[in-house]
Amino acid sequence: MNVRLHPHAAGRLPERGTTEAEAIATVEQGERFPAKFGRSGFRRNFAFGRTWRGRFYKTKQVEAYAVEENGWLVITVIVKYY
């Protein structure tokens, strides 16, 4: 499966606490769900077990929103910590 990241999405990854590899794995192996504007969302949980912005979290959930364009083009990535 061909998965690419839009420059906007790639630029935001470090500030949101995830990597390109995790974003791609989310699209390839995560749960798919419908999103607004004809896009598809993908969701996957990763074991985290570390501190993020001063708080400890066990799980990191990555959501990638993408459009089909010669494979998947990831438009944005959102990260949630639990």
C-alpha positions in Angstrom: 0.0 0.0 0.0 1.4 3.4 -1.0 1.1 5.9 1.9 2.5 9.5 1.6 2.3 12.4 4.0 1.4 15.9 2.9 4.1 18.4 3.9 1.7 20.0 6.4 1.1 16.6 8.2 4.8 15.8 8.1 5.7 19.1 9.6 3.3 18.7 12.5 4.3 15.2 13.6 7.1 16.2 16.1 4.9 18.8 17.9 2.1 16.2 18.2 4.5 13.5 19.5 4.4 10.9 16.8 6.6 9.8 13.9 6.2 9.2 10.2 6.5 5.5 10.8 3.6 5.5 13.3 1.4 7.6 11.0 2.1 5.2 8.1 1.4 2.2 10.3 -1.8 3.7 11.4 -3.0 3.9 7.8 -1.8 0.4 6.9 -2.9 -1.4 10.0 -5.3 0.8 11.9 -9.1 0.8 12.1 -10.7 2.7 9.2 -13.7 5.0 9.7 -15.5 7.6 7.5 -14.5 11.3 8.0 -15.8 14.6 6.8 -15.3 15.9 3.3 -15.0 12.5 1.7 -11.9 11.6 3.6 -11.1 8.5 5.5 -9.8 8.3 9.1 -7.5 5.7 10.5 -7.0 5.0 14.2 -4.5 2.9 16.0 -3.3 2.6 19.6 0.4 2.3 20.4 1.9 1.3 23.8 3.6 4.5 25.1 4.5 4.2 28.8 6.3 7.5 29.0 5.9 11.1 29.9 4.4 13.6 27.4 4.3 17.3 28.4 4.8 16.6 32.1 2.3 13.7 32.5 2.7 10.0 32.3 0.6 8.1 29.7 0.3 4.3 29.0 -1.2 4.6 25.6 -0.8 6.9 22.6 -3.7 6.9 20.0 -2.8 8.1 16.5 -5.5 9.3 14.1 -4.6 9.9 10.5 -7.0 11.6 8.0 -6.3 10.8 4.4 -7.6 10.9 0.9 -7.1 8.3 -1.8 -4.8 9.8 -4.4 -2.5 7.3 -6.0 -2.6 5.4 -2.8 -3.2 7.3 0.5 -2.2 10.9 1.0 -2.3 11.7 4.8 -3.6 15.3 5.2 -3.3 15.6 9.0 -2.5 13.5 12.1 -3.9 13.9 15.6 -2.5 12.3 18.6 -4.3 11.6 21.9 -2.7 10.3 25.1 -4.4 8.0 27.7 
